[in-house]
Amino acid sequence: MVAALRYAAESDAQVINISLATPGRNDDEEKAIAYVLSKGKMIVAGVGNTGDKTNMVQYPAAYPGVIGVAGLDQNGSSASWSQHGPQVDLSAPGVDAVSACPGSSEVCKGSGTSAASALTSASAALIWSVHPTWTANQVTRVLINTAGSTGTAEKRNDYVGYGAVRPRIALKDPGDPGPADVNPLPGPAPSQDPKSDDTASVAESLPKKAATGDSAKDNGSPAKWIALGAGAAVLVGAAITTPILLTRRRNATR
């Protein structure tokens, strides 16, 4: 993970999708996350699939600056298995998501926050491709501002975050993206550009997402991106015809 993140940081990628979630904070991983964010890139990760069991806080979604994504069911409510907590920033469909896969039909259905985070990353890439001069902060703010309602009076809750991503709305009427240098989520200032071997001070200075706690359920030019997890990392670029695959075996879907 650390090697892949640093590779992504030095690439032309703008949006990094991490479709995996594991318990336990890792210092080297957190420093790599901070380094990627310091390069002005966006990181999106699924929050995990054990919300109906242990609901243990999982990473990298819980690291500061990472957009944590929950999964929604067909009714637009938080899926029963989707993690919940302060690490949830946005949500997207995560039940019976259709995807390409090996086999006779080469089409599969799966459920999990892996699919939800991938859809969120794709939404961010679409917005950034239309507004290439925006920063990651501004794209993130538009995702938040155009997200679907939480279904309650609260602007955000621990089950769906600020609501479901709505790329059609964001593309049609993004609204004010806000200041380029202000991150709407915890993370390093855009001006920080630490050396690859000196990221400890950056990671230590970031505000931390809460790592514990639970709450009662209240439901209510084309951008380049990296996808990490669910088997592989794929670098996609406008002029790249042969994807670069970084294999990583870890199941992140339900």
Buried (B, 14 or more C-beta within 10 A) or exposed (E): BBEBBBBBBEBBBBBBBBBBBBEEBBEEBBBBBBBBBBBBBBBBBBBBBBBEEEBBBBBBBBBBBBBBBBBBBEEBBBBEBBBBBBBBBBBBBBBEBEBEEEEEEEEEEBBBBBBBBBBBBBBBBBBBBEBEEBBBBBBBBBBBBBBBBBBEEEEBBBBBBBBBBBBEBBBEEBEEBBEBEEBBBBBBBBEBEBEEEEBBEBBEEBEEBEBEEEEEBBEBEBBBBBBBBBBBBBBBBEEEEEEBEBEBEEEBBB
